[in-house]
Amino acid sequence: LQSNEELIKKLRETIEQLQTQLQNERRAALETEEKLKSELRNKNQEMENMSRRLQDEINSLLNQISELKNEKDSYIVRCKNLQDQLDALHADKSGLFDERRRLQTELDSAHLEIDNLKRKAQQDQNQHNLTQQELNELRKQLESNHMMLNEERNKNTSLNERLHAANEEIRRAAQREKELLAKLSELDSFK
């Protein structure tokens, strides 16, 4: 009986120890569970924070990609505009070359016309010089003719004066002859 009581006592002690151990293990398990839950919450918080950071980074990258795409589109448009401007400049350059050739042709034509006008002017000047020489000779001849004409006029004037004097002399002689004839007629009447 005593041994049964001891056995029972030992069993109780063992049960109490096991219950205490079980409680300790449960407490430890609860502490571990709480610790794990806390760590899990922290990990979840970290994961959420990391997820937000990653989402922010993804959003930032998406924004950068969008900006790069917009820049690429803008660059493509700018390149197209620059290409159009370059094509227009090439066309203008070609037009300028054509205009330069046309102006050079006009300039060459103008130079030829100027040379022709210079030759014509030289010919006109030579003709003018010849005409001036002929005119000077004609003036000299005209002056000589004027001098001869003046001499002839002076001779004519002198001849006219002499003729007038001779006519006057003839008139006086005729008058005297008439008077003499009248006197002769009177003398004849006295006979």
N, CA, C and O of each residue as an XYZ file, in Angstrom:
764
protein
N       0.840     -1.207      0.000
C       0.000      0.000      0.000
C       0.861      1.238      0.000
O       0.629      2.202     -0.729
N       1.853      1.169      0.838
C       2.763      2.321      0.898
C       3.456      2.500     -0.415
O       3.660      3.623     -0.878
N       3.819      1.397     -1.017
C       4.513      1.520     -2.310
C       3.578      2.046     -3.374
O       4.003      2.759     -4.284
N       2.293      1.696     -3.266
C       1.313      2.244     -4.230
C       1.154      3.738     -4.036
O       1.069      4.506     -4.994
N       1.115      4.131     -2.780
C       0.991      5.572     -2.493
C       2.219      6.312     -3.016
O       2.121      7.403     -3.578
N       3.366      5.692     -2.818
C       4.583      6.331     -3.318
C       4.546      6.384     -4.835
O       4.924      7.371     -5.467
N       4.072      5.272     -5.391
C       3.999      5.238     -6.842
C       3.032      6.303     -7.337
O       3.314      7.025     -8.293
N       1.889      6.387     -6.670
C       0.897      7.396     -7.031
C       1.479      8.784     -6.860
O       1.293      9.670     -7.694
N       2.202      8.951     -5.734
C       2.821     10.259     -5.464
C       3.810     10.605     -6.573
O       3.862     11.722     -7.088
N       4.594      9.577     -6.908
C       5.587      9.816     -7.960
C       4.892     10.111     -9.280
O       5.302     10.975    -10.057
N       3.803      9.341     -9.502
C       3.063      9.592    -10.722
C       2.490     11.002    -10.743
O       2.524     11.684    -11.767
N       1.965     11.429     -9.604
C       1.413     12.792     -9.500
C       2.523     13.823     -9.726
O       2.372     14.812    -10.443
N       3.651     13.526     -9.065
C       4.758     14.465     -9.230
C       5.172     14.512    -10.698
O       5.452     15.555    -11.288
N       5.186     13.280    -11.243
C       5.566     13.210    -12.658
C       4.548     13.945    -13.517
O       4.898     14.676    -14.444
N       3.244     13.727    -13.175
C       2.183     14.409    -13.936
C       2.305     15.917    -13.761
O       2.181     16.684    -14.715
N       2.559     16.334    -12.477
C       2.710     17.773    -12.241
C       3.916     18.330    -13.026
O       3.880     19.398    -13.637
N       4.991     17.510    -12.954
C       6.180     17.959    -13.712
C       5.860     18.054    -15.201
O       6.233     18.992    -15.905
N       5.111     16.969    -15.648
C       4.770     16.982    -17.065
C       3.833     18.147    -17.386
O       3.966     18.800    -18.421
N       2.854     18.403    -16.451
C       1.940     19.531    -16.668
C       2.720     20.850    -16.664
O       2.506     21.732    -17.496
N       3.657     20.947    -15.667
C       4.487     22.175    -15.602
C       5.311     22.315    -16.867
O       5.419     23.383    -17.469
N       5.908     21.141    -17.250
C       6.716     21.169    -18.479
C       5.851     21.514    -19.679
O       6.254     22.254    -20.578
N       4.598     20.929    -19.662
C       3.694     21.209    -20.767
C       3.296     22.676    -20.788
O       3.232     23.308    -21.843
N       3.030     23.203    -19.597
C       2.687     24.639    -19.514
C       3.864     25.493    -19.964
O       3.720     26.472    -20.697
N       5.063     25.068    -19.479
C       6.261     25.825    -19.910
C       6.434     25.745    -21.426
O       6.749     26.728    -22.097
N       6.210     24.502    -21.946
C       6.338     24.337    -23.384
C       5.258     25.126    -24.120
O       5.500     25.735    -25.162
N       4.002     25.090    -23.513
C       2.929     25.891    -24.131
C       3.269     27.378    -24.084
O       3.090     28.105    -25.061
N       3.772     27.817    -22.905
C       4.149     29.227    -22.781
C       5.263     29.572    -23.770
O       5.248     30.600    -24.447
N       6.241     28.641    -23.812
C       7.335     28.865    -24.758
C       6.817     28.864    -26.192
O       7.221     29.657    -27.043
N       5.866     27.891    -26.412
C       5.294     27.829    -27.747
C       4.522     29.104    -28.062
O       4.609     29.643    -29.165
N       3.740     29.592    -27.041
C       3.003     30.854    -27.255
C       3.968     32.021    -27.479
O       3.781     32.856    -28.364
N       5.021     32.042    -26.628
C       6.017     33.114    -26.812
C       6.653     33.016    -28.194
O       6.840     34.003    -28.907
N       6.979     31.748    -28.535
C       7.574     31.548    -29.861
C       6.581     31.951    -30.956
O       6.924     32.592    -31.949
N       5.317     31.534    -30.712
C       4.279     31.900    -31.700
C       4.137     33.406    -31.815
O       4.076     33.955    -32.915
N       4.082     34.089    -30.631
C       3.982     35.555    -30.638
C       5.208     36.182    -31.307
O       5.138     37.131    -32.088
N       6.362     35.558    -30.927
C       7.597     36.071    -31.530
C       7.570     35.883    -33.042
O       7.933     36.776    -33.806
N       7.121     34.675    -33.457
C       7.050     34.406    -34.888
C       6.011     35.293    -35.575
O       6.216     35.792    -36.681
N       4.840     35.477    -34.844
C       3.822     36.373    -35.400
C       4.374     37.788    -35.537
O       4.158     38.469    -36.538
N       5.112     38.217    -34.473
C       5.707     39.567    -34.527
C       6.714     39.663    -35.671
O       6.744     40.623    -36.441
N       7.550     38.597    -35.739
C       8.526     38.597    -36.839
C       7.811     38.558    -38.194
O       8.232     39.204    -39.154
N       6.703     37.772    -38.248
C       5.951     37.680    -39.496
C       5.320     39.027    -39.848
O       5.322     39.467    -40.998
N       4.763     39.681    -38.767
C       4.200     41.024    -39.015
C       5.292     41.974    -39.508
O       5.102     42.744    -40.450
N       6.455     41.889    -38.828
C       7.572     42.750    -39.254
C       7.994     42.415    -40.687
O       8.242     43.293    -41.514
N       8.066     41.082    -40.945
C       8.433     40.681    -42.298
C       7.383     41.146    -43.303
O       7.704     41.630    -44.388
N       6.091     40.980    -42.901
C       5.018     41.438    -43.789
C       5.105     42.944    -44.018
O       4.931     43.434    -45.133
N       5.387     43.680    -42.900
C       5.527     45.130    -43.020
C       6.700     45.481    -43.936
O       6.613     46.351    -44.802
N       7.820     44.749    -43.698
C       8.984     44.970    -44.556
C       8.657     44.636    -46.004
O       9.037     45.355    -46.928
N       7.928     43.506    -46.184
C       7.556     43.117    -47.538
C       6.635     44.164    -48.177
O       6.773     44.517    -49.348
N       5.677     44.653    -47.348
C       4.782     45.704    -47.868
C       5.580     46.953    -48.223
O       5.407     47.555    -49.283
N       6.477     47.324    -47.276
C       7.320     48.506    -47.547
C       8.162     48.279    -48.806
O       8.268     49.137    -49.682
N       8.763     47.065    -48.853
C       9.575     46.753    -50.027
C       8.708     46.718    -51.287
O       9.112     47.175    -52.356
N       7.496     46.158    -51.128
C       6.593     46.107    -52.275
C       6.223     47.518    -52.738
O       6.176     47.812    -53.932
N       5.956     48.395    -51.732
C       5.650     49.793    -52.094
C       6.849     50.460    -52.774
O       6.718     51.168    -53.773
N       8.041     50.199    -52.179
C       9.239     50.787    -52.795
C       9.428     50.261    -54.216
O       9.728     51.001    -55.153
N       9.231     48.915    -54.332
C       9.361     48.336    -55.671
C       8.307     48.891    -56.619
O       8.586     49.165    -57.787
N       7.065     49.057    -56.090
C       6.005     49.628    -56.916
C       6.339     51.063    -57.315
O       6.129     51.487    -58.452
N       6.883     51.810    -56.303
C       7.307     53.192    -56.606
C       8.409     53.192    -57.660
O       8.407     53.995    -58.594
N       9.374     52.244    -57.477
C      10.455     52.167    -58.459
C       9.907     51.757    -59.822
O      10.315     52.280    -60.859
N       8.954     50.791    -59.793
C       8.346     50.363    -61.063
C       7.613     51.534    -61.713
O       7.720     51.771    -62.916
N       6.839     52.281    -60.851
C       6.126     53.458    -61.381
C       7.112     54.484    -61.925
O       6.891     55.080    -62.979
N       8.225     54.684    -61.175
C       9.245     55.629    -61.640
C       9.844     55.163    -62.961
O      10.046     55.945    -63.891
N      10.129     53.826    -63.013
C      10.677     53.284    -64.265
C       9.670     53.401    -65.400
O      10.029     53.722    -66.533
N       8.378     53.133    -65.076
C       7.348     53.280    -66.101
C       7.258     54.723    -66.575
O       7.110     54.998    -67.766
N       7.351     55.656    -65.595
C       7.345     57.082    -65.975
C       8.555     57.418    -66.842
O       8.449     58.133    -67.838
N       9.717     56.880    -66.435
C      10.924     57.128    -67.239
C      10.770     56.534    -68.638
O      11.132     57.146    -69.642
N      10.205     55.284    -68.666
C       9.981     54.650    -69.973
C       9.025     55.488    -70.814
O       9.230     55.674    -72.014
N       7.958     55.997    -70.151
C       7.000     56.844    -70.875
C       7.672     58.125    -71.362
O       7.475     58.560    -72.497
N       8.485     58.729    -70.456
C       9.203     59.944    -70.854
C      10.169     59.645    -71.993
O      10.280     60.408    -72.953
N      10.885     58.488    -71.865
C      11.815     58.122    -72.932
C      11.077     57.872    -74.247
O      11.549     58.238    -75.323
N       9.890     57.231    -74.132
C       9.093     57.003    -75.344
C       8.653     58.332    -75.945
O       8.715     58.539    -77.157
N       8.198     59.250    -75.043
C       7.806     60.577    -75.544
C       9.001     61.292    -76.159
O       8.884     61.925    -77.208
N      10.173     61.184    -75.487
C      11.384     61.795    -76.038
C      11.738     61.154    -77.371
O      12.144     61.826    -78.319
N      11.569     59.802    -77.419
C      11.864     59.107    -78.679
C      10.921     59.589    -79.782
O      11.347     59.870    -80.902
N       9.601     59.681    -79.434
C       8.639     60.172    -80.427
C       8.979     61.595    -80.838
O       8.947     61.949    -82.017
N       9.315     62.426    -79.803
C       9.688     63.807    -80.105
C      10.958     63.852    -80.957
O      11.076     64.655    -81.883
N      11.921     62.955    -80.618
C      13.162     62.900    -81.379
C      12.885     62.484    -82.813
O      13.457     63.031    -83.756
N      11.966     61.469    -82.970
C      11.614     61.012    -84.322
C      10.977     62.152    -85.109
O      11.303     62.372    -86.276
N      10.040     62.895    -84.440
C       9.396     64.036    -85.109
C      10.429     65.093    -85.453
O      10.425     65.659    -86.546
N      11.329     65.353    -84.478
C      12.377     66.370    -84.714
C      13.301     65.941    -85.851
O      13.676     66.743    -86.707
N      13.663     64.639    -85.837
C      14.508     64.129    -86.924
C      13.802     64.272    -88.268
O      14.415     64.652    -89.266
N      12.489     63.959    -88.283
C      11.731     64.100    -89.529
C      11.697     65.559    -89.974
O      11.874     65.864    -91.153
N      11.462     66.476    -88.990
C      11.450     67.904    -89.329
C      12.811     68.349    -89.852
O      12.908     69.083    -90.835
N      13.878     67.880    -89.162
C      15.230     68.238    -89.613
C      15.507     67.663    -90.996
O      16.135     68.311    -91.833
N      15.026     66.419    -91.233
C      15.216     65.819    -92.559
C      14.466     66.619    -93.621
O      14.967     66.860    -94.719
N      13.221     67.029    -93.248
C      12.450     67.861    -94.182
C      13.182     69.173    -94.454
O      13.270     69.626    -95.595
N      13.714     69.783    -93.369
C      14.465     71.035    -93.548
C      15.702     70.802    -94.417
O      16.041     71.613    -95.278
N      16.378     69.644    -94.159
C      17.568     69.336    -94.950
C      17.204     69.131    -96.416
O      17.893     69.611    -97.317
N      16.090     68.397    -96.641
C      15.638     68.211    -98.025
C      15.294     69.547    -98.670
O      15.615     69.795    -99.832
N      14.618     70.419    -97.873
C      14.270     71.751    -98.395
C      15.532     72.543    -98.703
O      15.603     73.240    -99.716
N      16.543     72.434    -97.814
C      17.808     73.142    -98.056
C      18.505     72.604    -99.302
O      19.070     73.362   -100.090
N      18.455     71.261    -99.468
C      19.046     70.693   -100.692
C      18.310     71.208   -101.929
O      18.914     71.540   -102.948
N      16.972     71.262   -101.799
C      16.187     71.783   -102.931
C      16.531     73.246   -103.180
O      16.704     73.672   -104.322
N      16.630     74.032   -102.060
C      17.010     75.447   -102.205
C      18.402     75.568   -102.809
O      18.663     76.429   -103.649
N      19.305     74.669   -102.352
C      20.675     74.704   -102.886
C      20.657     74.429   -104.383
O      21.317     75.111   -105.168
N      19.877     73.401   -104.762
C      19.767     73.093   -106.190
C      19.165     74.274   -106.946
O      19.616     74.638   -108.032
N      18.108     74.875   -106.326
C      17.501     76.057   -106.957
C      18.489     77.203   -107.051
O      18.516     77.930   -108.044
N      19.321     77.366   -105.989
C      20.319     78.439   -106.011
C      21.374     78.180   -107.092
O      21.826     79.105   -107.768
N      21.760     76.896   -107.243
C      22.710     76.578   -108.313
C      22.106     76.918   -109.674
O      22.766     77.494   -110.540
N      20.819     76.543   -109.844
C      20.144     76.871   -111.110
C      20.077     78.379   -111.301
O      20.343     78.891   -112.389
N      19.715     79.093   -110.219
C      19.623     80.557   -110.296
C      20.996     81.154   -110.577
O      21.119     82.109   -111.344
N      22.052     80.574   -109.938
C      23.412     81.061   -110.169
C      23.813     80.863   -111.635
O      24.395     81.750   -112.258
N      23.484     79.658   -112.181
C      23.782     79.420   -113.598
C      23.023     80.402   -114.486
O      23.569     80.938   -115.451
N      21.741     80.631   -114.139
C      20.938     81.562   -114.948
C      21.530     82.968   -114.870
O      21.666     83.655   -115.883
N      21.887     83.392   -113.625
C      22.470     84.734   -113.460
C      23.822     84.831   -114.155
O      24.156     85.868   -114.728
N      24.627     83.715   -114.103
C      25.919     83.726   -114.781
C      25.728     83.860   -116.290
O      26.471     84.568   -116.970
N      24.698     83.152   -116.798
C      24.388     83.274   -118.235
C      23.987     84.706   -118.572
O      24.444     85.271   -119.566
N      23.114     85.296   -117.719
C      22.714     86.690   -117.950
C      23.914     87.627   -117.852
O      24.042     88.572   -118.630
N      24.815     87.346   -116.861
C      26.009     88.184   -116.702
C      26.915     88.088   -117.925
O      27.416     89.097   -118.420
N      27.120     86.844   -118.414
C      27.937     86.669   -119.621
C      27.299     87.397   -120.807
O      27.984     88.054   -121.591
N      25.970     87.266   -120.919
C      25.261     87.953   -121.999
C      25.407     89.466   -121.858
O      25.606     90.176   -122.844
N      25.303     89.952   -120.607
C      25.463     91.392   -120.365
C      26.875     91.848   -120.724
O      27.056     92.922   -121.297
N      27.900     91.012   -120.378
C      29.283     91.362   -120.727
C      29.454     91.439   -122.244
O      30.094     92.352   -122.766
N      28.862     90.449   -122.947
C      28.933     90.483   -124.411
C      28.252     91.731   -124.963
O      28.765     92.383   -125.872
N      27.086     92.052   -124.398
C      26.374     93.247   -124.854
C      27.183     94.508   -124.580
O      27.238     95.421   -125.404
N      27.825     94.541   -123.378
C      28.671     95.698   -123.035
C      29.840     95.803   -124.009
O      30.168     96.889   -124.488
N      30.475     94.643   -124.301
C      31.587     94.660   -125.259
C      31.119     95.141   -126.634
O      31.789     95.933   -127.298
N      29.945     94.638   -127.042
C      29.393     95.084   -128.323
C      29.102     96.581   -128.306
O      29.381     97.292   -129.272
N      28.533     97.050   -127.188
C      28.241     98.492   -127.069
C      29.530     99.308   -127.072
O      29.585    100.397   -127.644
N      30.586     98.763   -126.414
C      31.877     99.476   -126.409
C      32.430     99.571   -127.828
O      32.898    100.622   -128.267
N      32.359     98.397   -128.559
C      32.828     98.432   -129.949
C      32.001     99.404   -130.781
O      32.534    100.175   -131.579
N      30.672     99.348   -130.577
C      29.801    100.274   -131.314
C      30.120    101.718   -130.962
O      30.157    102.588   -131.833
N      30.357    101.971   -129.640
C      30.683    103.329   -129.203
C      32.009    103.776   -129.819
O      32.165    104.929   -130.221
N      32.986    102.817   -129.885
C      34.275    103.158   -130.497
C      34.093    103.458   -131.979
O      34.662    104.411   -132.512
N      33.278    102.615   -132.639
C      32.993    102.873   -134.051
C      32.294    104.217   -134.227
O      32.624    104.987   -135.129
N      31.309    104.492   -133.341
C      30.608    105.784   -133.411
C      31.569    106.932   -133.146
O      31.485    107.990   -133.770
N      32.513    106.697   -132.178
C      33.492    107.749   -131.883
C      34.409    107.983   -133.076
O      34.723    109.121   -133.428
N      34.839    106.859   -133.702
C      35.680    107.012   -134.896
C      34.909    107.727   -136.007
O      35.437    108.619   -136.671
N      33.641    107.317   -136.199
C      32.808    107.974   -137.208
C      32.619    109.445   -136.854
O      32.648    110.318   -137.722
N      32.422    109.702   -135.551
C      32.265    111.094   -135.105
C      33.525    111.897   -135.386
O      33.472    113.051   -135.812
N      34.693    111.235   -135.128
C      35.947    111.942   -135.378
C      36.092    112.267   -136.870
O      36.489    113.368   -137.252
N      35.749    111.253   -137.712
C      35.816    111.497   -139.156
C      34.836    112.597   -139.560
O      35.162    113.498   -140.333
N      33.617    112.493   -139.007
C      32.608    113.513   -139.321
C      33.062    114.878   -138.832
O      32.848    115.887   -139.504
N      33.697    114.913   -137.648
C      34.187    116.188   -137.116
C      35.277    116.759   -138.014
O      35.328    117.962   -138.268
N      36.168    115.850   -138.501
C      37.203    116.321   -139.412
C      36.580    116.873   -140.696
O      36.957    117.941   -141.179
N      35.610    116.114   -141.241
C      34.932    116.589   -142.451
C      34.223    117.912   -142.179
O      34.241    118.824   -143.005
N      33.593    118.000   -140.996
C      32.898    119.247   -140.650
C      33.886    120.402   -140.539
O      33.614    121.513   -140.994
N      35.052    120.123   -139.920
C      36.058    121.184   -139.806
C      36.535    121.616   -141.194
O      36.709    122.802   -141.473
N      36.743    120.599   -142.068
C      37.161    120.941   -143.435
C      36.078    121.739   -144.143
O      36.365    122.708   -144.846
N      34.800    121.315   -143.945
C      33.703    122.059   -144.564
C      33.618    123.477   -144.004
O      33.336    124.430   -144.731
N      33.868    123.600   -142.684
C      33.852    124.957   -142.097
C      34.959    125.829   -142.701
O      34.763    126.995   -143.042
N      36.147    125.188   -142.813
C      37.247    125.953   -143.422
C      36.890    126.361   -144.851
O      37.113    127.494   -145.277
N      36.311    125.365   -145.590
C      35.920    125.666   -146.969
C      34.834    126.731   -146.991
O      34.840    127.617   -147.846
N      33.889    126.639   -146.036
C      32.827    127.646   -145.977
C      33.392    129.024   -145.633
O      32.997    130.037   -146.210
N      34.323    129.035   -144.679
C      34.970    130.318   -144.347
C      35.688    130.887   -145.563
O      35.619    132.081   -145.853
N      36.397    129.967   -146.285
C      37.082    130.415   -147.498
C      36.078    130.940   -148.521
O      36.307    131.966   -149.162
N      34.934    130.202   -148.667
C      33.888    130.657   -149.593
C      33.312    131.994   -149.149
O      33.044    132.866   -149.975
N      33.119    132.156   -147.823
C      32.628    133.446   -147.303
C      33.610    134.568   -147.635
O      33.221    135.665   -148.034
N      34.907    134.254   -147.454
C      35.908    135.276   -147.772
C      35.856    135.627   -149.264
O      35.880    136.797   -149.646
N      35.783    134.571   -150.099
C      35.693    134.818   -151.542
C      34.411    135.583   -151.878
O      34.412    136.492   -152.709
N      33.314    135.193   -151.213
C      32.046    135.868   -151.459
C      32.126    137.328   -151.043
O      31.620    138.214   -151.733
N      32.772    137.568   -149.897
C      32.942    138.968   -149.462
C      33.790    139.755   -150.462
O      33.525    140.913   -150.784
N      34.837    139.048   -150.935
C      35.667    139.735   -151.939
C      34.838    140.039   -153.185
O      34.911    141.137   -153.736
N      34.035    139.037   -153.631
C      33.177    139.245   -154.800
C      32.164    140.351   -154.534
O      31.882    141.178   -155.401
N      31.613    140.348   -153.299
C      30.660    141.404   -152.954
C      31.337    142.783   -152.989
O      30.797    143.767   -153.495
N      32.549    142.793   -152.422
C      33.280    144.073   -152.459
C      33.540    144.494   -153.904
O      33.398    145.665   -154.256
N      33.933    143.502   -154.754
C      34.153    143.813   -156.175
C      32.857    144.298   -156.808
O      32.846    145.288   -157.539
N      31.738    143.576   -156.517
C      30.444    143.967   -157.070
C      30.044    145.359   -156.616
O      29.533    146.175   -157.383
N      30.305    145.601   -155.305
C      29.981    146.941   -154.780
C      30.786    148.010   -155.520
O      30.260    149.053   -155.907
N      32.080    147.719   -155.704
C      32.932    148.674   -156.410
C      32.466    148.839   -157.853
O      32.392    149.956   -158.366
N      32.148    147.701   -158.514
C      31.655    147.757   -159.882
C      30.332    148.506   -159.950
O      30.104    149.305   -160.858
N      29.458    148.235   -158.971
C      28.168    148.940   -158.941
C      28.378    150.443   -158.772
O      27.712    151.266   -159.400
N      29.332    150.767   -157.899
C      29.616    152.201   -157.705
C      30.161    152.816   -159.004
O      29.767    153.910   -159.408
N      31.079    152.077   -159.641
C      31.646    152.593   -160.899
C      30.569    152.653   -161.987
O      30.501    153.594   -162.778
N      29.705    151.580   -161.992
C      28.630    151.573   -162.976
C      27.675    152.734   -162.738
O      27.229    153.398   -163.674
N      27.363    152.968   -161.430
C      26.477    154.083   -161.100
C      27.102    155.425   -161.528
O      26.436    156.316   -162.057
N      28.412    155.516   -161.271
C      29.097    156.750   -161.669
C      29.097    156.912   -163.197
O      28.914    158.007   -163.728
N      29.316    155.752   -163.894
C      29.311    155.798   -165.368
C      27.928    156.143   -165.884
O      27.787    156.934   -166.816
N      26.906    155.551   -165.280
C      25.531    155.867   -165.680
C      25.226    157.347   -165.450
O      24.571    158.012   -166.252
N      25.731    157.824   -164.322
C      25.508    159.246   -164.014
C      26.235    160.119   -165.043
O      25.742    161.156   -165.486
N      27.437    159.639   -165.396
C      28.211    160.381   -166.404
C      27.500    160.351   -167.747
O      27.433    161.352   -168.461
N      26.955    159.139   -168.083
C      26.210    158.996   -169.344
C      24.983    159.870   -169.316
O      24.642    160.524   -170.301
N      24.303    159.874   -168.141
C      23.086    160.692   -168.043
C      23.440    162.177   -168.237
O      22.738    162.913   -168.931
N      24.528    162.587   -167.615
C      24.912    163.992   -167.751
C      25.330    164.318   -169.196
O      25.036    165.387   -169.732
N      26.037    163.332   -169.804
C      26.456    163.524   -171.195
C      25.242    163.599   -172.116
O      25.193    164.408   -173.043
N      24.255    162.731   -171.839
C      23.045    162.741   -172.648
C      22.299    164.048   -172.452
O      21.735    164.603   -173.395
N      22.300    164.524   -171.241
C      21.632    165.791   -170.958
C      22.342    166.925   -171.686
O      21.710    167.822   -172.244
N      23.665    166.860   -171.668
C      24.423    167.918   -172.346
C      24.240    167.830   -173.859
O      24.126    168.827   -174.572
N      24.217    166.514   -174.324
C      23.987    166.343   -175.746
C      22.621    166.899   -176.134
O      22.459    167.514   -177.188
N      21.652    166.673   -175.266
C      20.306    167.178   -175.532
C      20.305    168.703   -175.556
O      19.679    169.344   -176.400
N      21.028    169.246   -174.601
C      21.089    170.730   -174.557
C      21.796    171.272   -175.805
O      21.394    172.281   -176.385
N      22.880    170.557   -176.203
C      23.607    171.015   -177.388
C      22.738    170.896   -178.645
O      22.730    171.776   -179.506
N      22.016    169.788   -178.719
C      21.124    169.602   -179.857
C      20.057    170.696   -179.891
O      19.678    171.175   -180.960
N      19.586    171.078   -178.727
C      18.578    172.149   -178.671
C      19.183    173.457   -179.137
O      18.534    174.215   -179.858
N      20.389    173.732   -178.747
C      21.039    174.966   -179.176
C      21.307    174.943   -180.681
O      21.140    175.942   -181.382
N      21.740    173.737   -181.162
C      21.962    173.626   -182.597
C      20.654    173.842   -183.361
O      20.635    174.448   -184.433
N      19.585    173.342   -182.796
C      18.279    173.520   -183.442
C      17.906    174.986   -183.452
O      17.325    175.469   -184.423
N      18.226    175.692   -182.402
C      17.917    177.122   -182.374
C      18.754    177.855   -183.414
O      18.250    178.724   -184.126
N      20.025    177.504   -183.497
C      20.883    178.167   -184.468
C      20.410    177.882   -185.887
O      20.446    178.759   -186.749
N      19.974    176.675   -186.119
C      19.474    176.335   -187.429
C      18.210    177.141   -187.773
O      17.973    177.456   -188.939
N      17.441    177.458   -186.802
C      16.209    178.206   -187.046
C      16.554    179.643   -187.392
O      15.736    180.281   -188.055
N      17.687    180.212   -187.008
C      18.061    181.562   -187.333
C      18.557    181.666   -188.745
O      18.534    182.762   -189.305
N      18.989    180.635   -189.335
C      19.444    180.662   -190.696
C      18.256    180.852   -191.542
O      18.373    180.910   -192.767
